[in-house]
Amino acid sequence: MQWVSVSVGFAWSCLFLVRNLYPVLSRADAQTSRLLLIGIIACHAGLAIAVKFVFFGYSPSPPPAEANIDFPKHFLEGQESVG
């Protein structure tokens, strides 16, 4: 589901990028405009993949048992219990 969300977002924003940049780039040389458009889309794809791994890379699983460290009592002193 995460890959679907990222792919749909990439395709939707890529559509707007191409729609808005193509008229500007079409005034330039054909080879240059194609390379620029391909470069922009490639960078945009890299951003989408980075979003997938950074934003959706969060794992809600608990930390390993050896990482559970008890707080020293001086951290808990002066703490009022909420209730």
FENUR-V765476 format. One record per residue. RES is the residue in three letters. D_LAST is the distance of its C-alpha to the last C-alpha in Angstrom with 1 decimal. Layout:
<<RES	D_LAST> <RES	D_LAST>>
//
This chain:
<<MET	39.2> <GLN	38.3> <TRP	42.0> <VAL	42.8> <SER	40.3> <VAL	41.8> <SER	45.3> <VAL	45.0> <GLY	43.5> <PHE	46.3> <ALA	49.0> <TRP	47.7> <SER	47.5> <CYS	50.7> <LEU	52.5> <PHE	51.6> <LEU	52.6> <VAL	56.0> <ARG	56.5> <ASN	55.9> <LEU	57.6> <TYR	60.6> <PRO	62.6> <VAL	62.2> <LEU	63.1> <SER	66.0> <ARG	67.9> <ALA	68.0> <ASP	70.2> <ALA	69.4> <GLN	68.8> <THR	66.6> <SER	64.5> <ARG	63.9> <LEU	62.9> <LEU	60.5> <LEU	58.9> <ILE	58.6> <GLY	57.1> <ILE	54.5> <ILE	53.6> <ALA	53.4> <CYS	51.0> <HIS	49.0> <ALA	48.9> <GLY	47.7> <LEU	44.9> <ALA	43.9> <ILE	44.0> <ALA	41.9> <VAL	39.3> <LYS	39.3> <PHE	38.8> <VAL	36.3> <PHE	34.2> <PHE	34.4> <GLY	34.6> <TYR	30.8> <SER	30.0> <PRO	26.5> <SER	27.5> <PRO	25.5> <PRO	27.2> <PRO	29.5> <ALA	28.4> <GLU	30.1> <ALA	28.0> <ASN	24.8> <ILE	24.6> <ASP	22.1> <PHE	20.8> <PRO	22.3> <LYS	20.3> <HIS	21.3> <PHE	19.3> <LEU	16.1> <GLU	16.9> <GLY	15.4> <GLN	12.4> <GLU	9.2> <SER	6.2> <VAL	3.7> <GLY	0.0>>
//
